[in-house]
């Protein structure tokens, strides 16, 4: 074993996290990620939705709030009476549905991203502390989690928004209020499994602090679970945003949101099925894409699955 | 096997400086009663994993610790390193009481007492590179990165790994190589005392010899003191100067390695030694002692001799059942906890 030690270029050993090495790590990750076709498809969908949201003012053919009463309930372009002026038709006020879907991506992505961002940070921190220290602290945190879990999600969000009033910030608060519970539980479970591993004992044996063990030893090992949970929950939160907007509590008209579009389309489902169907499809495709992306990330980020 | 190494002979001849002293160490773990059981008035019960161990390890020696699964070997080692907080008793390291130290003062001492783990898969963090794993003890001391890298490379060379391995992850290595990484991590801080907790039992037999030779070479090079835990008697006889035999949380026999195998006194040790397979006719055909039953549960150990329920000696009697035999010296550094052998019946 020792005799066949290959000679190593001393330059290789001296290098640190230079731009070159970061690039290597990224290309390594990409090599593994792109093998997963479904994940790439998911990434394409997510990127498309993100770009649609960002570039909405330039992409959308019409102003999403511009009403035109002479142009109401126009069907999609390929149907009789449709025009390429409005590829996916118009709604009860004559607004262009494609433009509203493109603008609506902003609301969904903003709520999904912000809620999951806050919820993950809070949940991971609580879960780490809860699982690592155990005892009374753990019991206290987990009973709080139990209480929150026992409320139906939508009912809790509706109740909170009823108290705080509708609007974007209040919607984020209402969703984070319960959303942190999921990463907390997942992380706690993973920490309970990880903290009795010998590598944790080894770190303790060399005098590592609790903070080091939690953040540097255990956290990287639970991160793939966090990534998967976060992506799965983004999809959920987008659905929640849609539900709240559907109920009129979330994004307020005239700002377009997929949920409120489905809600108003519901009334006209027999006259103008496209009003509810296309924003509904947007929700479906986005949620599906995020889920596929999440699973692909998990597989590509796990060093044990490399090669 | 039978010959006592010159090192061991020297250790026996002059009372060597003790590096580690264990006095009356106890490590009990609570078995929590469920809520329903507590309503019925049931108290928390205790597993007495280690129940009163006295042990002295001299500087430079290898003390082998043998015993079956669940006898408390690993728990004893972890209590000595204070990876567990001992229930009672004292551990002295270089004369300092380790059991009473606050965490802040314990940290620098951890550098001098290290551990090599049994499972080379579980003991290395899959998410960290070899450099991060081996360099961790140095990083904790606040050593600059370049210096850490230099020391890690030096250490990898000592344990027979290549410098090109430094950026790899544990899963890219074989079991034997992983164990070398574990050894490098333990030794990078220049410890005086190293616990080797079954360091070869998870490895293929062909690799075991390599790792044992490596451990012996490093001991000679770096002047290490080993507490070598194993359930493999041929391994322990090869590497140890002295051997301690554990049964149900107690040490039942302690003797120089050659002496223990040539003249096992405790009935449990006799059964163990008779089970070691031997090649050829050396020593002739021996009686095979096959113990019956299982060791009692460590929750409620017997009041008298812990081995009473499985003892096959014709001399065993009421004293054995009711009086706990002390670990008594029977000459030549050979100590045994048995009424029949010590003549205290």
HADDOCK unambig.tbl for C-alpha pairs under 7 A between the chains (distance, minus, plus):
assign (segid A and resid 2 and name CA) (segid B and resid 160 and name CA) 5.21 0.50 0.50
assign (segid A and resid 2 and name CA) (segid B and resid 161 and name CA) 6.48 0.50 0.50
assign (segid A and resid 5 and name CA) (segid B and resid 162 and name CA) 5.53 0.50 0.50
assign (segid A and resid 8 and name CA) (segid B and resid 163 and name CA) 6.99 0.50 0.50
assign (segid A and resid 8 and name CA) (segid B and resid 164 and name CA) 6.20 0.50 0.50
assign (segid A and resid 197 and name CA) (segid B and resid 122 and name CA) 6.11 0.50 0.50
assign (segid A and resid 197 and name CA) (segid B and resid 123 and name CA) 6.90 0.50 0.50
assign (segid A and resid 198 and name CA) (segid B and resid 122 and name CA) 5.52 0.50 0.50
assign (segid A and resid 198 and name CA) (segid B and resid 123 and name CA) 4.35 0.50 0.50
assign (segid A and resid 199 and name CA) (segid B and resid 122 and name CA) 6.22 0.50 0.50
assign (segid A and resid 199 and name CA) (segid B and resid 123 and name CA) 4.05 0.50 0.50
assign (segid A and resid 199 and name CA) (segid B and resid 124 and name CA) 5.13 0.50 0.50
assign (segid A and resid 199 and name CA) (segid B and resid 125 and name CA) 5.54 0.50 0.50
assign (segid A and resid 202 and name CA) (segid B and resid 123 and name CA) 6.75 0.50 0.50
assign (segid A and resid 205 and name CA) (segid B and resid 83 and name CA) 6.67 0.50 0.50
assign (segid A and resid 205 and name CA) (segid B and resid 110 and name CA) 6.36 0.50 0.50
assign (segid A and resid 205 and name CA) (segid B and resid 114 and name CA) 6.61 0.50 0.50
assign (segid A and resid 206 and name CA) (segid B and resid 110 and name CA) 5.65 0.50 0.50
assign (segid A and resid 206 and name CA) (segid B and resid 111 and name CA) 6.10 0.50 0.50
assign (segid A and resid 206 and name CA) (segid B and resid 137 and name CA) 5.38 0.50 0.50
assign (segid A and resid 207 and name CA) (segid B and resid 107 and name CA) 5.06 0.50 0.50
assign (segid A and resid 207 and name CA) (segid B and resid 110 and name CA) 5.97 0.50 0.50
assign (segid A and resid 208 and name CA) (segid B and resid 140 and name CA) 6.48 0.50 0.50
assign (segid A and resid 217 and name CA) (segid B and resid 125 and name CA) 6.99 0.50 0.50
assign (segid A and resid 220 and name CA) (segid B and resid 127 and name CA) 6.35 0.50 0.50
assign (segid A and resid 221 and name CA) (segid B and resid 127 and name CA) 6.44 0.50 0.50
assign (segid A and resid 303 and name CA) (segid B and resid 127 and name CA) 6.92 0.50 0.50
assign (segid A and resid 304 and name CA) (segid B and resid 171 and name CA) 6.34 0.50 0.50
